[in-house]
Amino acid sequence: MRYLRCRLTFAEDAIHPVHAALASDDAPSRDLLWQWSRADDADVFLYSVEGETEVYEAALAETPSVVEYELTASGDGRQYVYVRQESRAVDDDLLAAVSSSGVLVVPPVVFAEDGTAALTVVGESASLQRVVDEVPAVVDVAVERIGEYAGHPGRFDPGLTERQTEAVARAVQVGYFATPRTASVADVAADLDCSAATAAEHLRKAQTKVMRALVASW
């Protein structure tokens, strides 16, 4: 069984207004889609968001296609969001591309701060290729990884932001976490093209989240 990890970039007129709002500095740091279904010509979604939700909720309230929504706080620092909305053509086409291709989407679908969506699908190689081929033209598909599926890394989700994830990945690559350490915060900062203070903050917050998530999983 093969898997494909890809990133979807939506055309300006195809991106959902709520996901477009993620570009705001006041928007939640992460927006994850966990489940979806269709009922009475409407689409139903279950998201989780982290961070301040005022901008996110305002976007929901101002989007005409959203029929109803509800946010529920949880003990893990997330807000779970139920959304029922009128079907959109781009969502119909994306759902058709996945459902007709004989693959399964492994949740969550992760919406980044720039409005792109990262998702993992599993299936046979030919079916995975059909997904890429059948995605609607208003959505650009960038394949990030492909290989044999051996379990989804999202089972352990410490809730890192995209920038924190990038900082940790770079730190591992340059040897910041090696024993003995072979790189400094300045080396990580150089790879990230930011100040050493900013890189250190990303790493500190990421380490805190990882340790808390690890303990919570015991």
BAKOLMI-278337 format. One record per residue (C-alpha): x, y, z; residue number from 0. Coordinates in Angstrom, 1 decimal. Example, Ala and Ser with C-alpha at 12.3 -4.5 7.8 and 13.67 -1.06 7.14 Angstrom:
BEGIN
[[12.3, -4.5, 7.8], 0] [[13.7, -1.1, 7.1], 1] 
REM end
This chain:
BEGIN
[[0.0, 0.0, 0.0], 0] [[1.4, 3.4, -1.0], 1] [[0.9, 6.8, 0.3], 2] [[1.0, 10.3, -1.2], 3] [[1.6, 13.5, 0.8], 4] [[0.6, 16.6, -1.1], 5] [[-0.1, 20.2, -0.7], 6] [[-3.1, 22.0, -2.3], 7] [[-2.9, 25.6, -3.3], 8] [[-6.3, 27.2, -4.1], 9] [[-6.9, 29.8, -6.7], 10] [[-7.9, 33.2, -5.2], 11] [[-11.6, 32.7, -6.2], 12] [[-11.6, 29.0, -4.9], 13] [[-10.0, 29.4, -1.5], 14] [[-12.6, 29.2, 1.3], 15] [[-13.0, 32.6, 3.1], 16] [[-12.4, 31.0, 6.5], 17] [[-9.1, 29.6, 5.3], 18] [[-8.2, 32.8, 3.7], 19] [[-8.6, 34.4, 7.1], 20] [[-5.7, 32.3, 8.4], 21] [[-3.3, 34.8, 6.8], 22] [[-4.3, 37.2, 9.6], 23] [[-1.9, 37.6, 12.5], 24] [[-4.9, 37.2, 14.8], 25] [[-6.1, 34.0, 13.3], 26] [[-5.6, 30.5, 14.9], 27] [[-2.2, 29.0, 14.5], 28] [[-3.5, 25.7, 13.2], 29] [[-6.7, 24.6, 11.4], 30] [[-7.2, 20.8, 11.1], 31] [[-10.0, 19.1, 9.2], 32] [[-10.8, 15.7, 10.9], 33] [[-14.1, 14.5, 9.4], 34] [[-16.5, 15.5, 6.6], 35] [[-19.8, 14.2, 5.1], 36] [[-22.7, 15.3, 3.0], 37] [[-26.3, 15.7, 4.1], 38] [[-29.2, 17.2, 2.2], 39] [[-27.1, 19.0, -0.4], 40] [[-24.9, 20.5, 2.4], 41] [[-21.4, 19.7, 3.5], 42] [[-20.7, 19.0, 7.2], 43] [[-17.2, 19.4, 8.6], 44] [[-15.4, 18.9, 11.9], 45] [[-12.3, 21.0, 12.4], 46] [[-10.1, 21.8, 15.4], 47] [[-8.3, 25.1, 15.7], 48] [[-5.6, 26.3, 18.1], 49] [[-5.0, 29.9, 19.2], 50] [[-7.3, 32.9, 19.2], 51] [[-10.5, 32.2, 17.4], 52] [[-12.1, 35.6, 17.0], 53] [[-11.0, 36.1, 13.4], 54] [[-11.9, 32.5, 12.6], 55] [[-15.4, 32.8, 14.0], 56] [[-16.0, 36.2, 12.4], 57] [[-15.1, 34.6, 9.0], 58] [[-17.6, 31.8, 9.6], 59] [[-20.3, 34.3, 10.5], 60] [[-19.6, 36.5, 7.4], 61] [[-19.4, 33.6, 4.9], 62] [[-22.8, 33.3, 3.1], 63] [[-22.4, 29.6, 2.3], 64] [[-22.1, 28.7, 6.0], 65] [[-25.5, 27.6, 7.2], 66] [[-24.5, 27.0, 10.8], 67] [[-21.5, 26.5, 13.0], 68] [[-20.6, 25.8, 16.6], 69] [[-17.3, 26.1, 18.5], 70] [[-16.7, 23.9, 21.5], 71] [[-13.7, 24.3, 23.8], 72] [[-11.8, 21.1, 24.9], 73] [[-9.4, 20.3, 27.6], 74] [[-6.4, 19.9, 25.2], 75] [[-6.3, 23.6, 24.3], 76] [[-8.2, 23.2, 21.1], 77] [[-11.6, 24.5, 19.9], 78] [[-13.5, 21.9, 17.9], 79] [[-15.6, 23.5, 15.2], 80] [[-18.8, 22.0, 13.6], 81] [[-19.6, 23.6, 10.3], 82] [[-22.5, 22.9, 8.0], 83] [[-22.4, 24.8, 4.7], 84] [[-23.9, 24.9, 1.2], 85] [[-21.9, 22.7, -1.2], 86] [[-19.2, 24.6, -3.1], 87] [[-18.2, 23.5, -6.6], 88] [[-14.5, 23.2, -5.8], 89] [[-15.3, 21.0, -2.7], 90] [[-17.6, 18.8, -4.9], 91] [[-14.8, 18.4, -7.4], 92] [[-12.1, 17.6, -4.8], 93] [[-14.4, 15.1, -3.1], 94] [[-15.1, 13.5, -6.5], 95] [[-11.4, 13.3, -7.2], 96] [[-10.7, 11.4, -4.0], 97] [[-13.8, 9.2, -3.8], 98] [[-13.7, 8.1, -7.4], 99] [[-10.0, 7.2, -7.4], 100] [[-10.1, 4.3, -4.9], 101] [[-8.0, 6.0, -2.2], 102] [[-8.5, 7.0, 1.4], 103] [[-7.7, 10.3, 2.9], 104] [[-5.9, 9.9, 6.3], 105] [[-7.1, 12.7, 8.6], 106] [[-6.3, 15.4, 9.5], 107] [[-6.1, 17.7, 6.5], 108] [[-3.9, 20.5, 7.8], 109] [[-4.6, 24.1, 6.6], 110] [[-1.6, 26.3, 6.9], 111] [[-1.3, 30.0, 7.6], 112] [[-1.1, 30.7, 3.9], 113] [[-4.4, 28.9, 3.1], 114] [[-2.8, 25.9, 1.6], 115] [[-3.9, 22.4, 2.6], 116] [[-1.7, 19.4, 3.3], 117] [[-3.2, 15.9, 3.1], 118] [[-2.2, 12.3, 3.0], 119] [[-3.9, 9.7, 0.8], 120] [[-3.3, 6.0, 0.7], 121] [[-4.0, 3.4, -2.0], 122] [[-2.4, 1.8, -5.0], 123] [[0.1, 3.8, -7.1], 124] [[-2.3, 4.1, -10.1], 125] [[-5.1, 5.3, -7.8], 126] [[-2.8, 7.9, -6.2], 127] [[-1.9, 9.2, -9.7], 128] [[-5.5, 9.5, -10.6], 129] [[-6.1, 11.7, -7.6], 130] [[-3.4, 14.1, -8.8], 131] [[-4.8, 14.1, -12.3], 132] [[-8.4, 14.6, -11.3], 133] [[-8.0, 17.5, -8.8], 134] [[-9.9, 20.5, -10.3], 135] [[-7.9, 23.0, -12.3], 136] [[-8.4, 25.8, -9.7], 137] [[-6.3, 23.8, -7.3], 138] [[-2.6, 23.3, -7.7], 139] [[-1.2, 20.0, -6.4], 140] [[2.4, 19.8, -5.2], 141] [[3.5, 16.3, -4.3], 142] [[5.7, 16.4, -1.2], 143] [[6.3, 12.8, -0.4], 144] [[5.4, 9.4, -1.7], 145] [[6.3, 5.9, -0.5], 146] [[5.2, 2.8, 1.3], 147] [[2.6, 3.5, 4.0], 148] [[3.7, 2.4, 7.4], 149] [[1.4, 4.4, 9.7], 150] [[0.5, 8.0, 9.8], 151] [[2.8, 10.3, 11.8], 152] [[-0.3, 12.4, 12.8], 153] [[-1.1, 9.8, 15.5], 154] [[1.3, 11.8, 17.7], 155] [[0.4, 15.5, 17.1], 156] [[2.1, 17.9, 19.4], 157] [[0.3, 20.8, 17.7], 158] [[3.3, 22.6, 16.2], 159] [[2.7, 25.6, 13.9], 160] [[4.1, 25.3, 10.4], 161] [[7.0, 27.6, 11.4], 162] [[7.8, 25.6, 14.6], 163] [[7.8, 22.4, 12.5], 164] [[10.2, 23.9, 10.1], 165] [[12.4, 25.1, 12.9], 166] [[12.6, 21.6, 14.5], 167] [[13.2, 20.0, 11.1], 168] [[16.1, 22.3, 10.3], 169] [[17.5, 21.9, 13.8], 170] [[17.6, 18.1, 13.4], 171] [[19.2, 18.4, 9.9], 172] [[22.0, 20.7, 11.0], 173] [[22.8, 18.8, 14.2], 174] [[21.3, 21.1, 16.9], 175] [[19.8, 18.1, 18.7], 176] [[22.8, 15.8, 18.1], 177] [[24.9, 14.4, 20.9], 178] [[27.3, 16.1, 21.1], 179] [[25.6, 19.1, 19.5], 180] [[27.2, 20.1, 16.2], 181] [[25.2, 23.2, 15.4], 182] [[24.0, 26.3, 17.3], 183] [[20.8, 28.3, 17.4], 184] [[22.6, 30.7, 15.0], 185] [[23.0, 27.9, 12.5], 186] [[19.3, 27.1, 12.7], 187] [[18.5, 30.8, 12.3], 188] [[20.6, 31.0, 9.2], 189] [[18.7, 28.2, 7.6], 190] [[15.4, 29.7, 8.6], 191] [[16.5, 33.2, 7.5], 192] [[15.5, 34.8, 10.8], 193] [[17.2, 36.1, 13.9], 194] [[18.8, 33.8, 16.5], 195] [[16.3, 35.1, 19.0], 196] [[13.4, 34.2, 16.8], 197] [[14.8, 30.7, 16.0], 198] [[15.4, 30.1, 19.7], 199] [[11.8, 31.1, 20.5], 200] [[10.4, 28.7, 17.8], 201] [[12.5, 25.8, 19.2], 202] [[11.6, 26.6, 22.8], 203] [[7.9, 26.6, 22.1], 204] [[8.1, 23.5, 19.9], 205] [[10.0, 21.6, 22.6], 206] [[7.4, 22.6, 25.2], 207] [[4.6, 21.4, 23.0], 208] [[6.3, 18.1, 22.2], 209] [[7.0, 17.3, 25.8], 210] [[3.5, 18.1, 27.0], 211] [[2.0, 16.1, 24.2], 212] [[4.3, 13.1, 24.9], 213] [[3.4, 13.1, 28.6], 214] [[-0.3, 13.4, 27.8], 215] [[0.0, 10.4, 25.5], 216] [[1.3, 8.1, 28.3], 217] 
REM end
